[in-house]
Amino acid sequence: KVIYMPTQRDEKQNFSQQAILDKQIQFLHHHAARTRASAVEKIVEMIKKGQILDSYIPIVINSVIEVLLDEAVDVRDAVLTMFDTLCAQNEANVYAACCDIIVSYVCSGLTSLTKVS
């Protein structure tokens, strides 16, 4: 007897880049911090490879910025890495559509800082 075990296909073969991005955005709402951090890291990889079009950058920022104030340090670090990567690879006009939400989240984060003695 032979047991047939189908091999898993690479995610890139099954889905378009937009579907992969949509899946990673969904993982940003996962209950596990490691899964959220991993989703941001995969989005960063997609940005570095040029797989995200400029027209999708505001969608990505609006989705990822929600986890900027996450409780897990790994998630916040991944978001900062994403912003570093975006700033290095894109011109400022790409961010015009989402500049107001970026300022809102940064100001919100600054108001929740506590002084450490």
C-alpha positions as CSV (number, residue, x, y, z in Angstrom):
1,K,0.0,0.0,0.0
2,V,1.1,3.5,-0.7
3,I,-0.1,6.6,1.2
4,Y,-0.3,9.6,-0.9
5,M,0.5,12.9,0.9
6,P,0.0,16.0,-1.3
7,T,2.7,18.6,-0.9
8,Q,1.8,22.0,0.2
9,R,2.2,24.6,-2.5
10,D,4.0,27.8,-2.0
11,E,1.7,30.6,-1.0
12,K,2.9,32.7,-3.9
13,Q,1.7,30.1,-6.4
14,N,-1.8,30.0,-5.0
15,F,-2.5,33.7,-4.4
16,S,-2.0,37.0,-6.1
17,Q,0.2,39.5,-4.2
18,Q,-2.9,41.4,-3.2
19,A,-4.4,38.3,-1.7
20,I,-1.2,37.6,0.3
21,L,-1.3,41.3,1.5
22,D,-4.9,41.0,2.5
23,K,-4.1,37.8,4.5
24,Q,-1.3,39.5,6.3
25,I,-3.5,42.5,7.1
26,Q,-6.1,40.1,8.6
27,F,-3.3,38.6,10.8
28,L,-2.7,42.0,12.3
29,H,-5.9,41.4,14.4
30,H,-4.8,38.0,15.6
31,H,-4.8,37.4,19.4
32,A,-1.2,36.2,19.5
33,A,1.5,38.9,19.5
34,R,4.0,36.7,17.6
35,T,1.5,36.3,14.8
36,R,0.9,40.1,14.6
37,A,4.6,40.7,14.5
38,S,5.1,38.1,11.9
39,A,2.4,39.6,9.7
40,V,4.1,43.0,9.9
41,E,7.5,41.4,9.1
42,K,6.0,39.7,6.0
43,I,4.6,43.1,4.9
44,V,8.1,44.6,5.3
45,E,9.5,41.8,3.1
46,M,6.9,42.5,0.5
47,I,7.8,46.2,0.6
48,K,11.5,45.5,0.2
49,K,10.8,43.3,-2.8
50,G,8.6,45.9,-4.4
51,Q,5.6,43.7,-4.3
52,I,3.3,46.4,-2.9
53,L,2.3,49.1,-5.4
54,D,2.4,52.8,-4.3
55,S,-1.4,52.9,-4.6
56,Y,-1.7,50.3,-1.8
57,I,0.7,52.0,0.6
58,P,-2.1,54.1,2.3
59,I,-4.1,50.9,2.8
60,V,-1.1,49.2,4.4
61,I,-0.3,52.2,6.6
62,N,-4.0,52.5,7.7
63,S,-4.0,48.8,8.7
64,V,-0.6,48.5,10.3
65,I,-0.7,51.8,12.2
66,E,-3.4,50.3,14.5
67,V,-0.8,48.0,16.0
68,L,1.7,50.8,16.5
69,L,0.4,51.1,20.1
70,D,0.4,47.3,20.6
71,E,1.3,45.9,24.0
72,A,4.0,43.6,22.6
73,V,7.4,45.2,22.0
74,D,8.1,42.9,19.0
75,V,5.0,44.1,17.2
76,R,5.9,47.8,17.8
77,D,9.4,47.2,16.6
78,A,8.2,45.5,13.5
79,V,5.9,48.5,12.8
80,L,8.8,50.9,13.2
81,T,10.9,48.8,10.8
82,M,8.1,48.9,8.3
83,F,8.0,52.7,8.5
84,D,11.8,52.9,8.2
85,T,11.6,50.7,5.1
86,L,8.7,52.7,3.6
87,C,10.5,56.0,4.2
88,A,13.7,54.7,2.6
89,Q,11.9,53.4,-0.6
90,N,9.2,55.9,-1.3
91,E,8.7,59.6,-1.9
92,A,6.8,61.8,0.5
93,N,3.8,62.2,-1.8
94,V,2.9,58.5,-1.3
95,Y,2.0,59.3,2.3
96,A,-0.3,62.3,1.6
97,A,-3.5,60.2,1.7
98,C,-2.8,58.9,5.2
99,C,-0.8,61.7,6.8
100,D,-3.6,62.7,9.1
101,I,-4.0,59.2,10.6
102,I,-0.2,58.9,11.2
103,V,-0.2,62.2,13.1
104,S,-3.2,61.1,15.1
105,Y,-1.6,57.8,16.2
106,V,1.7,59.3,17.0
107,C,0.1,62.1,19.1
108,S,-2.1,59.4,20.8
109,G,1.0,57.4,21.6
110,L,2.8,60.4,23.0
111,T,0.0,61.2,25.4
112,S,0.2,57.8,26.9
113,L,3.9,58.0,27.8
114,T,4.7,57.8,31.5
115,K,7.7,59.4,33.2
116,V,10.2,56.9,34.6
117,S,12.1,58.0,37.6
